[in-house]
Every structure is written in C-alpha cells, then in structure tokens.
C-alpha cells in the first residue's frame, strides 16, 4: 500500500489542529477583531491544506504555518485598503460645508419643533410624552383615559399632523 503524502496524513492534520488556537490568537492580536481573525484563520487553513505538499517533515511546522498566516494577514489588509472608500480633498471640500449646513438646518427645525410643542394643549403634550418618551402602549393610554386604543391612535395622528404643519409654517422649519 502506498504511503500518503505528508499533507494528507493524520500527522499533518493533527499538527494543523494542534496549532489552531495559537494561530487564532496570533491573528487576533494583529487584527483586534474576532470576526476578521476567524476569516483570516479560515483563509490560512485553506492555504495550509492546499500547500501542504510544500511542508517538509522534520522542519519547523510552527514557523511554516505562522509565516503563511502572516502572509494571509497581509493579503487581508491589502484587500481592506483597496475596498475602503477614501475621499480626496476636493470631495471633502464639498461635503464638509454641506454637512455643516445640514446640521444647522436640523438644529433650526429642532428649535421650531420645540416651539410648536409648547403651543400644544397640555393634554396633547402629555399624550405625546406617554406614547413616545415613556413608550406606553396605545392600550395602556386608552385604559387610563377611558377610551379605545383606536381613539388614542387617531388623536396622536392629529397631533403629529398639527406639529408637521406648525414646523412647516415656521420660516426656519420649512427649509429642507
């Protein structure tokens, strides 16, 4: 019976399995992310299996697999750098002012909403607070008010519509 090549032998599989924890720890120390470390470990295992015929029994197995793991780590980093979306300075010069303007618009609309909330009747503000700030269910609010959940839902709909109209009427709030 012909002897199996070392890469297909139980001894190779045993050595590979024995070093999995150390390889994972090594890759985790380089990547800092368990998911990425697992991904690179799997890629490393594929290469180890594929290139198992290159390993010479009697040489340093640990050094060989760690060298392959290091190359797989470097290939992973190159893919990350290639895949990463990077904006050049010209694009950033356009995006930064637009982002600031958007932030200022948001703040103006937020102020308008606060003013519009203050104009609401106390019972309407209470209903909004209970539903959205306290996360009470329609059923809970309805039971406390002696009405149906559908009636509470309709009241909330009218209040929201009123707030939208109020914000839209306010000069700073209508900008979008």
C-alpha positions as CSV (number, residue, x, y, z in Angstrom):
1,X,0.0,0.0,0.0
2,X,1.4,3.4,-1.0
3,X,2.1,5.9,1.8
4,X,0.1,9.1,1.7
5,X,1.9,12.4,1.2
6,X,2.5,14.2,4.5
7,X,-0.1,16.8,3.7
8,X,-2.8,14.2,3.5
9,X,-1.6,12.3,6.6
10,X,-3.1,12.1,10.0
11,X,0.1,13.6,11.4
12,X,-0.3,16.8,9.3
13,X,-4.0,17.1,10.3
14,X,-3.0,16.6,14.0
15,X,-0.3,19.3,13.7
16,X,-2.6,21.7,12.0
17,X,-5.4,21.1,14.6
18,X,-2.9,21.4,17.5
19,X,-1.9,24.9,16.3
20,X,-5.3,26.4,15.6
21,X,-5.6,28.2,19.0
22,X,-2.2,29.7,18.6
23,X,-2.9,30.8,15.0
24,X,-6.2,32.4,16.1
25,X,-4.5,34.2,19.0
26,X,-1.8,35.5,16.7
27,X,-4.3,36.7,14.1
28,X,-6.5,38.3,16.7
29,X,-3.5,40.2,18.2
30,X,-2.8,41.6,14.7
31,X,-6.4,42.4,13.7
32,X,-8.1,43.1,17.0
33,X,-11.4,41.8,15.7
34,X,-12.6,38.2,16.4
35,X,-14.6,38.0,13.2
36,X,-11.8,39.2,11.0
37,X,-9.4,36.9,12.8
38,X,-11.7,33.9,12.1
39,X,-11.9,34.9,8.5
40,X,-8.2,35.1,8.1
41,X,-7.7,31.9,10.0
42,X,-10.1,30.1,7.6
43,X,-8.1,31.6,4.6
44,X,-4.9,30.4,6.3
45,X,-6.3,26.9,6.7
46,X,-7.2,26.7,3.0
47,X,-3.7,27.7,2.0
48,X,-2.2,25.3,4.5
49,X,-4.2,22.4,3.1
50,X,-3.6,23.4,-0.5
51,X,0.2,23.9,0.0
52,X,0.6,21.0,2.5
53,X,2.8,19.2,0.0
54,X,5.4,22.1,0.3
55,X,6.0,21.3,4.0
56,X,9.0,19.1,4.7
57,X,8.6,16.8,7.6
58,X,11.2,17.4,10.2
59,X,11.3,21.2,9.6
60,X,9.7,23.7,11.9
61,X,5.9,23.3,11.3
62,X,5.0,26.2,13.6
63,X,7.3,28.6,11.8
64,X,5.8,27.5,8.4
65,X,2.2,27.9,9.4
66,X,2.8,31.2,11.1
67,X,4.6,32.5,8.0
68,X,1.6,31.5,5.9
69,X,-0.8,33.1,8.5
70,X,1.3,36.3,8.3
71,X,1.0,36.4,4.5
72,X,-2.7,35.9,4.7
73,X,-3.0,38.7,7.3
74,X,-1.1,41.0,4.9
75,X,-3.3,40.0,2.0
76,X,-6.4,40.7,4.1
77,X,-5.0,44.2,5.0
78,X,-4.4,44.9,1.3
79,X,-8.0,43.9,0.4
80,X,-9.3,46.2,3.2
81,X,-7.2,49.1,1.9
82,X,-8.4,48.5,-1.6
83,X,-12.1,48.2,-0.5
84,X,-12.1,51.2,1.8
85,X,-13.8,54.2,0.4
86,X,-11.5,57.2,0.6
87,X,-12.5,60.7,-0.4
88,X,-9.9,63.1,-1.9
89,X,-9.6,66.7,-0.6
90,X,-11.8,68.1,-3.4
91,X,-14.7,65.9,-2.4
92,X,-14.2,66.7,1.2
93,X,-14.3,70.5,0.5
94,X,-17.7,70.0,-1.0
95,X,-19.0,67.6,1.7
96,X,-17.9,69.4,4.8
97,X,-19.9,72.7,4.2
98,X,-22.9,70.6,3.1
99,X,-22.8,68.6,6.3
100,X,-22.5,71.8,8.4
101,X,-25.4,73.3,6.6
102,X,-27.5,70.2,7.1
103,X,-26.6,70.2,10.8
104,X,-27.7,73.9,11.1
105,X,-30.9,73.2,9.3
106,X,-31.6,70.3,11.6
107,X,-31.0,72.5,14.7
108,X,-33.3,75.2,13.3
109,X,-36.0,72.6,12.7
110,X,-35.5,71.2,16.2
111,X,-36.0,74.6,17.7
112,X,-39.2,75.1,15.6
113,X,-40.5,71.7,16.8
114,X,-39.8,72.7,20.4
115,X,-41.7,75.9,19.9
116,X,-44.6,74.1,18.3
117,X,-44.7,71.5,21.1
118,X,-45.0,74.4,23.6
119,X,-48.0,75.7,21.7
120,X,-49.9,72.4,22.1
121,X,-52.5,71.9,24.8
122,X,-51.1,70.2,28.0
123,X,-53.2,67.1,27.4
124,X,-51.7,66.7,23.9
125,X,-48.2,67.1,25.2
126,X,-49.0,64.5,27.9
127,X,-50.3,62.1,25.3
128,X,-47.1,62.5,23.2
129,X,-44.9,62.1,26.3
130,X,-46.6,58.9,27.4
131,X,-46.5,57.3,24.0
132,X,-43.0,58.3,22.8
133,X,-40.9,59.3,25.8
134,X,-42.4,56.6,28.2
135,X,-43.1,54.1,25.4
136,X,-46.6,53.3,26.8
137,X,-48.8,51.2,24.6
138,X,-51.9,52.5,23.0
139,X,-53.9,50.1,25.1
140,X,-52.3,51.4,28.4
141,X,-53.0,55.0,27.5
142,X,-56.6,54.2,26.4
143,X,-57.3,52.4,29.6
144,X,-56.1,55.3,31.7
145,X,-58.1,57.8,29.6
146,X,-61.2,55.6,29.4
147,X,-61.2,55.4,25.7
148,X,-60.2,52.9,22.9
149,X,-56.7,52.3,21.6
150,X,-58.0,53.4,18.1
151,X,-59.2,56.8,19.6
152,X,-55.7,57.3,21.1
153,X,-54.1,56.4,17.8
154,X,-56.3,58.9,15.9
155,X,-55.6,61.6,18.5
156,X,-51.8,61.0,18.1
157,X,-52.2,61.2,14.3
158,X,-53.9,64.6,14.5
159,X,-51.3,65.9,16.9
160,X,-48.4,64.8,14.7
161,X,-50.1,66.3,11.6
162,X,-50.6,69.5,13.6
163,X,-46.9,69.6,14.6
164,X,-45.8,68.9,11.0
165,X,-47.9,71.9,9.8
166,X,-46.6,74.1,12.5
167,X,-43.0,73.4,11.7
168,X,-43.6,73.9,8.0
169,X,-45.2,77.3,8.7
170,X,-42.2,78.5,10.7
171,X,-39.6,80.1,8.3
172,X,-36.6,78.2,9.7
173,X,-38.5,74.9,10.0
174,X,-39.8,74.9,6.4
175,X,-36.3,74.8,4.9
176,X,-35.3,71.4,3.7
